[in-house]
Amino acid sequence: MGPSAVRVAGLEARLEALGHVVEDAGNIAVAIAEQKKEGDRRAKYLKEITATCTKHAELVLKTLETGKIPVVLGGDHSVAAGTVAGVAEFYHKHKQKVGLLWIDAHSDINTPETSPSGNVHGMPLAAIMGLGPPELANIFDFHPKVLAENCVLIGVRDIDGIEKENIRRAGVEVFTMRDIDERGMRAVMEEALRLAGRGTAGYHVSLDMDWIDPEDAPGVGTPVRGGATYREAHLAMEIIADHGRMLSFEIVEVNPVIDEHNRTADLAVELTLSAFGKKIL
């Protein structure tokens, strides 16, 4: 229901008002969980999620091949395993690397061996970095999709204990909310963009709405207090737009069931507009 809420908030028309040509490619078919068996409790519905992410990766690849910029709407963050696979495959074919900005309250770098819940939406970054689960990690038959030196986590503040070891194993760059508190959003974003952009064609931006404080984005599945403010979030997107090296964009975890008057979906649209060049003046 998240993508529908973002559409209702006027994403297509508001992007067009900025001067962009927009085509809605529709939804990827997703299996209904209640009609399927959970499978391995360490990675629930992994078979179905892998099938969905593979179809999604193929559509992202096709989108880039036609010269368009993919804008992906989630759903939970497991969709990112497919998005980044498609982006990485396109540039891999052109012998280029891609960077990744993972903007999230959580690091989503659990594996089936470390996950306390078995929920795959806590594993997409692990798949992208080649840690597993192998079914997701090997979409298009190569991993990692992004090198550790070009993968940057921004704004994390809720990390599982064992997950911290996965972060160290992967060697990704991390800016926690404390870094943002101490250094300010501009300094953190400038450094993050430099790291993600080193030797790459550009970077994919994966934005989880629970990165923002629940005061401004209540409609998310796993809210965590102490997130980015409304203005900090916009500033981050505006700085990304200023640099002009974003290859693709996704915004996930809008849950209209627990939202308030579609506030979170509306903010998701506003942040997308800022990432695509909307300015105050």
C-alpha positions, 0 to 999 in steps of 0.5 A: 500500500506504500507506493499507492499512498505516494502516488495519491500524494501526487508524485507524478504530477509534482515531478512533472511540475518541476519539468521532468518527463515521468512514466509510471511503470506500474507495480511489480507483482508481489506474492501474498504472504498469507497464501505462501509458506514462510519457509526457513524461519531465519529468512522468511519468504526468501524464495518469494522475495528473491523472485520479486527482487529479480523481476524488479532488478530486470525492470530497473535495468531496462529503465536505465537501458532506455535512458531513464532514471529509475524512481522506486517506491516501496514497500519494505526495504528488501526491495533495495536488493533488486534496485541496486542489482539492476543499477549495478548490472547496467553499469557493470556492463559498461565496466563502471562501478556505482556508489550507494547512499543508504539513508536509514535508521537501521543498517539492514545488514543482517544475514539469516545467521545473525537476524533476531527476527528472520525478516528479510527487510533487515537483510538487503544491505547484506545482500548488496555487499555480498554477505548473504543470503546468497539467493539475493546476493547473486542476482545477475550472478555477481557480488558485491554489487557495491564496493565497501569503499563506495557504500555509505550509511547515513543517520543510523541509530538502531543497530542489532548487536551482532549486526555491528560485526557485519558492518565491520566485516563489510567495511562500509562507511558509516555516519550515525545520528551522533555524527549528524548531531556533532558535525551537521548535515551539510558536513556529513552529506558532503563527505558521504557523497565524496566517498560514494562517488570515488571512482564511480559513475555516480550513486544510488540513493536508498531512503528509508522514511524511518530515517526521519524522526517519527514526529514528522514521519509517523507512518513507518513500520519500525519508527525510532525516536531521534531521527533527522528533522524535516529540514535536515531531511530536505537539506540532505536531498537538496545537497544530493541534487546540487551534486548532480551525480544521482543515478537512481532513487528509491523511497521505502517504508511508507505504511499508510495503515499507521500514517496520519492523514497521509503525512508520511507519503506526502513528505516522501513526495516532498523529499523526492522533489528535493532530490530531483532539483526542487529549490526554495528559490 
